[in-house]
Amino acid sequence: MNGYVLSIDCGTQSVRALVFDTRGQLLAKEKKPIAPYQPSRPGWAEQDPGVYWDALCETVRSLGAGSPDIFSQIQAVAVTTQRDTCVLVDEDGQPLRKAIVWMDQRLLDTHLPMSWPYNIATKLVGMYRTAVMVNRACKAHWLKVNEPETWQKAHRFLLLSGYLNYRLTGQFVDSVGSQIGHIPFNYKKGEWEGPYGLKRQFFQIEREKLSDLAKVGDTLGALTAEASRETGLPPGLPVIAAASDKGCETLGVGCLTENTASISFGSQASVQTTARRYYEAEQFVPPFPAAIPGWYNPEIQIYRGFWMISWFKEQFAQMESEEAAARGIPPEDLLNQRLREIPPGCDGLVLQPYWGAGIKTPEARGAIIGFSDVHTRIHLYRAIIEGIGFALRGGLAQIEKKSHTPVEKIMISGGGSQSDEILQIAADIFDRPVHRVQTYETSGLGAAIIGYVALGAFSGYGEAVEAMVHPADHFTPRPENARIYDRLYEHVYRKLYKKMRPLYMRINEYQ
């Protein structure tokens, strides 16, 4: 086919406008960092929704200015975004308050009451604790209780994907593939939960406040005249329903089966596979909608994940940042080079990367044990990377156990995948070869695949992946390092949470 798909990838730290061709070659790219949110209270994470939209428009306009020939051949737009970031808007689509970002940790003091049959049922199946936790964590519930006047004014409660798609099309419609969050979505059926469904009790959001839904690959609408003026794209351009950033990443690394795992080294680290069948890798936590219509992504998340690298850089790596600036390289490159100075296992320093509570671990906190006088800042840096690797190894084991399918191949994406040193550590921790594809912009590549399939450039997703996804590098585990990590994982890391849980519960009393 003639023409291109424009992928908009709105992540936690930046917005990127990307154009791939049907061979998977990145033809043009523009990136705009997102201004860091400033928490007004500990644990809160809010952002002006206009920051995302303005960054989107700026990157698209810059792409048009820098690559006019490519820009003029764009035939469709597909948006992929971070998950569970919520925007409350009025009838005109104007935000009523700041967006609540996925990293936000606020909880209701007590959960919204559930009907007595559901209370009994969840207690009988051992689900009550999980039900209460997700009910308290629902951002809409917090708004209902603490900002009732704003909630009453709200016309729609949108995920960030729905908000950006609205700004592009003027329609309150979003992709099924993006519906991941504290919302009453039936993941098995791929639709909003019915009035008597369990998730209606967990997440008590009025149906009329939710967006309309379209299947992945459907056309959400056409670019409005206003969006055309702000982005420079032609009016009437079709906007294709894509999927979440993790779903698009998994598609963008070519993970189409249960014996291939997609591991994201992004701001939120995760491990997932792609399955035609529905099963829960973690009890009572559904698999998420995949970037292929009707398929699923069983997933285990590591909250914040490689966001911890940014935290470490800001708090401890001023020296490396200054040296990197003088050498004209990113500070992460210099830090990753220095990983080679530290042996596997960090001379006994072990980190548990719970920088926020999980559904099954609501009391969890981060922990670092094993400090001695031999340890340096770079030991801590490597311990963060190894700790995330250990947590993902545990998640992979859960998925394999529930799927009864051994994972033979690991594909890695996200910002951390740019580092050879980090990928070698991953290969050693998983004791399996790991691979990366031709680009680390795999969310954008996945969105482009969806767009090209929708436009008829390929007969299906298998053909599109074969044409557009190309393994570029692989890293083989080093046996001695793998043995060190295996012992450390089995004898220390796996036992850490159980030992620390009572202390976490005590610590939380003082927060």
Secondary structure, DSSP 8 states (H G I E B T S, - for coil): --SEEEEEEE-SSEEEEEEE-TT--EEEEEEEE------SSTT--EE-HHHHHHHHHHHHHHHHHH-HHHHTTEEEEEEEE-SS-EEEE-TTS-BSS-EE-TT-----SS-----HHHHHHHHHTT-HHHHHHHHHH-HHHHHHHH-HHHHHH-SEEEEHHHHHHHHHHS--EEEGGG--SSS-EETTTTEE--TTSHHHHHS---GGGS-EEE-TTSEEEE--HHHHHHH---TT-EEE----HHHHHHHHTT--STTEEEEE-SSSEEEE--BSS---SBTTB--EE-SSTT-EE-EEEESSTTHHHHHHHHHH-HHHHHHHHHHTS-HHHHHHHHGGGS-TTGGG-EEE--SS--SS-TT---EEE---TT--HHHHHHHHHHHHHHHHHHHHHHHHHHHT----EEEEESGGGG-HHHHHHHHHHHTS-EEEES-S-HHHHHHHHHHHHHHTSSSSHHHHHHHH--EEEEE---HHHHHHHHHHIIIIIHHHHHHHHHHHHHHHTT-
